[in-house]
Amino acid sequence: MNARAQNLLLPLVGLALAIGLWWLGASLLTERIPIAANFAPLPTFEALIWLLQDPYFYGHILLSLKRVGIGLLFAVAIGIPLGILTGLSHRFALANGTVFQFLRMISPLSWMPLAVMVLGVGNAPVYFLLAFAAVWPIILNTATGVAQLDKNWLLLSQSLSATRVEFILGQRGQISNLSPTQPSGQIGDGF
């Protein structure tokens, strides 16, 4: 079997095996729990077809994408400046690293009751929870990327009387020289 056929056939075999195991598991579970029959492959695909024909479905998708996009925009707006500050300032990193690591370990879902109490019911708590979940990889990857910048460029810019802001955001600023770790934090959050 040539490589092209193998690259096409093996994923199909894997998918068929997964569907077969799914069907077998649902069948075995149906003997004890009758409602499990609704979660077998055939009823699931029938429900998917019904769902795809529902006109409200696409409106819900757009609303969800809007919420995710706004939450990620908040995370980027907060995470990139904090990441740059953390990567440039050793004192800021020392002062806030423990706080960042502590907050990062708290599951965003555990913030949900607090978010609803403070922000009310609606989109605001969703934006907060999405931003809270996404901000930590952005901060950490941006800080890592900024910390890996060549220090000689910083020394050269200082000798030319450039401020740190000019160094980072100037016409020939170092944002474009960030390592691949910084964008991967944002791309990873998108998926």
Secondary structure in CASP SS format (residue, H / E / C, confidence):
PFRMAT SS
TARGET T0000
AUTHOR 0000-0000-0000
METHOD secondary structure of the structure
MODEL  1
M C 1.00
N C 1.00
A H 1.00
R H 1.00
A H 1.00
Q H 1.00
N H 1.00
L H 1.00
L H 1.00
L H 1.00
P H 1.00
L H 1.00
V H 1.00
G H 1.00
L H 1.00
A H 1.00
L H 1.00
A H 1.00
I H 1.00
G H 1.00
L H 1.00
W H 1.00
W H 1.00
L H 1.00
G H 1.00
A H 1.00
S H 1.00
L H 1.00
L H 1.00
T H 1.00
E H 1.00
R H 1.00
I C 1.00
P H 1.00
I H 1.00
A H 1.00
A H 1.00
N H 1.00
F H 1.00
A C 1.00
P H 1.00
L H 1.00
P H 1.00
T H 1.00
F H 1.00
E H 1.00
A H 1.00
L H 1.00
I H 1.00
W H 1.00
L H 1.00
L H 1.00
Q H 1.00
D C 1.00
P H 1.00
Y H 1.00
F H 1.00
Y H 1.00
G H 1.00
H H 1.00
I H 1.00
L H 1.00
L H 1.00
S H 1.00
L H 1.00
K H 1.00
R H 1.00
V H 1.00
G H 1.00
I H 1.00
G H 1.00
L H 1.00
L H 1.00
F H 1.00
A H 1.00
V H 1.00
A H 1.00
I H 1.00
G H 1.00
I H 1.00
P H 1.00
L H 1.00
G H 1.00
I H 1.00
L H 1.00
T H 1.00
G H 1.00
L H 1.00
S C 1.00
H H 1.00
R H 1.00
F H 1.00
A H 1.00
L H 1.00
A H 1.00
N H 1.00
G H 1.00
T H 1.00
V H 1.00
F H 1.00
Q H 1.00
F H 1.00
L H 1.00
R H 1.00
M H 1.00
I C 1.00
S C 1.00
P H 1.00
L H 1.00
S H 1.00
W H 1.00
M H 1.00
P H 1.00
L H 1.00
A H 1.00
V H 1.00
M H 1.00
V H 1.00
L H 1.00
G C 1.00
V C 1.00
G C 1.00
N H 1.00
A H 1.00
P H 1.00
V H 1.00
Y H 1.00
F H 1.00
L H 1.00
L H 1.00
A H 1.00
F H 1.00
A H 1.00
A H 1.00
V H 1.00
W H 1.00
P H 1.00
I H 1.00
I H 1.00
L H 1.00
N H 1.00
T H 1.00
A H 1.00
T H 1.00
G H 1.00
V H 1.00
A H 1.00
Q C 1.00
L C 1.00
D C 1.00
K H 1.00
N H 1.00
W H 1.00
L H 1.00
L H 1.00
L H 1.00
S H 1.00
Q H 1.00
S H 1.00
L C 1.00
S C 1.00
A C 1.00
T C 1.00
R H 1.00
V H 1.00
E H 1.00
F H 1.00
I H 1.00
L H 1.00
G C 1.00
Q C 1.00
R C 1.00
G C 1.00
Q C 1.00
I H 1.00
S H 1.00
N H 1.00
L C 1.00
S C 1.00
P C 1.00
T H 1.00
Q H 1.00
P H 1.00
S H 1.00
G H 1.00
Q H 1.00
I H 1.00
G H 1.00
D H 1.00
G H 1.00
F C 1.00
END
